[in-house]
Amino acid sequence: MGLSSLGIFHTIIGVAAIVAALVDYIKYGKINLNTLSGKIYFYGTIITSLTSFGISKHGGFNPGHAFSIFIILLVTAAYYLNLKRKDSRRARYFENFSLSFSFFLSLVPTVNETFTRVPLGHPLAKDITDPVIGNTLLVLLLLFAIGSIYQFRKQRQFHKQQI
């Protein structure tokens, strides 16, 4: 597999962030920054995004690094909205969408790297242009779209109950 020490650290923190997000999706239907798992997702995602700059299989700045910058912006914006705009109904929609979109974006390089490395010796994909990667990302995009609609409806339902 050939991972550096930074690569191993990056992977462990990244997996913890993904697991934490999945726990929140199962419990709350969204990533909830007010829970321990939501905080693990937030900090784990920031650390994983930052450590990605020291890792590159292809050398230099690549699309994965651009994803990392965008992910940092999304989770930081969501954190700000959660912290400073607690009473804003509109902020909840943007917070939920930003966190879900950051999760989806983090899965793109995760799928690429995992499928081109695992199983050892006979990876699922030869490179990032392999159809198995494209099909998997398409399914994840559909799940993201369906999940976003679900979160929007759930949030709207919650606001109606508050009236």
C-alpha distance (Angstrom), angle and dihedral (degrees) to the residues before:
residue distance angle dihedral
M1 . . .
G2 3.80 . .
L3 3.80 101.5 .
S4 3.78 120.1 169.5
S5 3.80 121.4 -136.4
L6 3.81 88.3 -98.3
G7 3.81 89.2 48.8
I8 3.79 91.8 52.6
F9 3.83 91.9 47.8
H10 3.84 90.1 46.4
T11 3.80 91.0 50.7
I12 3.81 95.5 47.7
I13 3.81 93.2 48.8
G14 3.81 91.0 43.7
V15 3.79 92.9 51.8
A16 3.83 90.2 48.5
A17 3.82 89.9 51.9
I18 3.82 92.1 49.4
V19 3.82 92.2 47.9
A20 3.82 90.4 48.4
A21 3.81 90.7 51.5
L22 3.81 91.4 49.1
V23 3.81 90.1 50.8
D24 3.81 89.7 53.9
Y25 3.81 93.1 45.7
I26 3.80 89.5 52.9
K27 3.82 94.6 45.2
Y28 3.81 101.8 36.4
G29 3.80 108.3 10.8
K30 3.81 88.2 -117.4
I31 3.78 142.1 48.3
N32 3.79 104.1 -84.1
L33 3.80 113.0 -157.8
N34 3.81 89.9 -164.9
T35 3.81 92.4 68.8
L36 3.80 130.8 74.1
S37 3.80 90.9 -113.3
G38 3.82 90.2 49.6
K39 3.80 90.3 52.1
I40 3.81 90.5 47.9
Y41 3.80 88.5 52.2
F42 3.82 92.4 48.7
Y43 3.81 97.8 47.1
G44 3.80 93.9 35.6
T45 3.79 90.8 51.8
I46 3.81 92.3 49.0
I47 3.81 91.6 48.9
T48 3.81 93.0 44.8
S49 3.80 91.7 48.5
L50 3.79 92.4 48.9
T51 3.80 94.7 46.2
S52 3.81 90.2 50.6
F53 3.81 88.4 73.5
G54 3.81 89.6 67.0
I55 3.80 92.5 50.2
S56 3.78 127.1 71.5
K57 3.77 129.6 151.4
H58 3.81 89.7 -169.3
G59 3.82 100.6 38.6
G60 3.79 127.4 -113.1
F61 3.78 131.6 24.1
N62 3.81 112.3 -21.8
P63 3.82 139.2 171.4
G64 3.83 90.2 -87.0
H65 3.80 88.9 61.6
A66 3.81 90.7 50.3
F67 3.81 88.1 51.7
S68 3.81 88.7 51.7
I69 3.80 92.4 54.2
F70 3.80 91.5 48.6
I71 3.82 91.7 46.1
I72 3.81 90.8 52.1
L73 3.81 89.6 51.5
L74 3.81 91.9 48.8
V75 3.81 97.1 48.8
T76 3.81 91.8 42.5
A77 3.82 90.8 51.8
A78 3.82 90.2 47.8
Y79 3.80 90.8 49.1
Y80 3.81 90.5 50.8
L81 3.81 91.8 48.8
N82 3.80 91.1 48.4
L83 3.79 93.3 48.1
K84 3.80 103.6 37.4
R85 3.81 104.5 25.6
K86 3.79 102.0 47.0
D87 3.81 93.7 140.6
S88 3.80 96.3 46.3
R89 3.78 114.6 103.2
R90 3.79 91.8 -166.5
A91 3.81 90.7 52.8
R92 3.82 90.7 59.8
Y93 3.81 90.8 59.7
F94 3.81 91.9 50.9
E95 3.80 92.1 43.2
N96 3.82 92.8 52.2
F97 3.79 93.0 44.9
S98 3.82 93.5 46.8
L99 3.79 93.1 51.0
S100 3.81 93.4 45.3
F101 3.80 92.1 46.8
S102 3.81 90.7 48.6
F103 3.81 88.6 52.0
F104 3.80 92.1 50.0
L105 3.81 92.1 47.6
S106 3.79 91.5 49.5
L107 3.79 89.3 55.2
V108 3.83 92.6 58.6
P109 3.82 96.9 70.5
T110 3.81 89.4 32.9
V111 3.80 91.6 59.1
N112 3.81 91.8 43.0
E113 3.79 94.2 50.7
T114 3.79 96.0 40.5
F115 3.79 96.5 47.0
T116 3.82 93.1 47.8
R117 3.83 92.2 49.7
V118 3.81 107.6 33.5
P119 2.96 132.0 110.0
L120 3.76 93.8 30.3
G121 3.77 113.0 -112.8
H122 3.82 94.0 10.7
P123 3.82 108.6 46.8
L124 3.81 119.9 -167.7
A125 3.83 90.4 -118.5
K126 3.80 133.6 33.5
D127 3.81 94.1 -147.5
I128 3.80 140.6 -23.5
T129 3.82 91.9 -75.6
D130 3.80 91.9 62.9
P131 3.84 112.1 121.6
V132 3.82 92.3 -127.7
I133 3.81 88.7 64.9
G134 3.81 93.2 45.6
N135 3.80 92.4 48.2
T136 3.80 92.5 47.1
L137 3.81 91.6 50.0
L138 3.81 90.1 48.3
V139 3.81 90.3 54.2
L140 3.82 89.9 48.0
L141 3.81 90.5 49.5
L142 3.81 90.2 52.4
L143 3.80 90.9 48.2
F144 3.81 89.5 49.5
A145 3.83 91.2 51.4
I146 3.81 93.1 47.0
G147 3.81 91.3 44.8
S148 3.81 91.9 49.6
I149 3.80 91.4 52.1
Y150 3.82 89.2 47.9
Q151 3.82 91.6 50.1
F152 3.81 92.0 47.3
R153 3.81 91.5 51.9
K154 3.80 92.6 44.3
Q155 3.81 91.0 50.3
R156 3.82 91.4 48.2
Q157 3.81 89.5 49.4
F158 3.80 90.2 50.5
H159 3.81 91.6 51.2
K160 3.80 91.8 50.0
Q161 3.80 89.7 54.1
Q162 3.81 89.9 53.0
I163 3.82 92.3 59.7
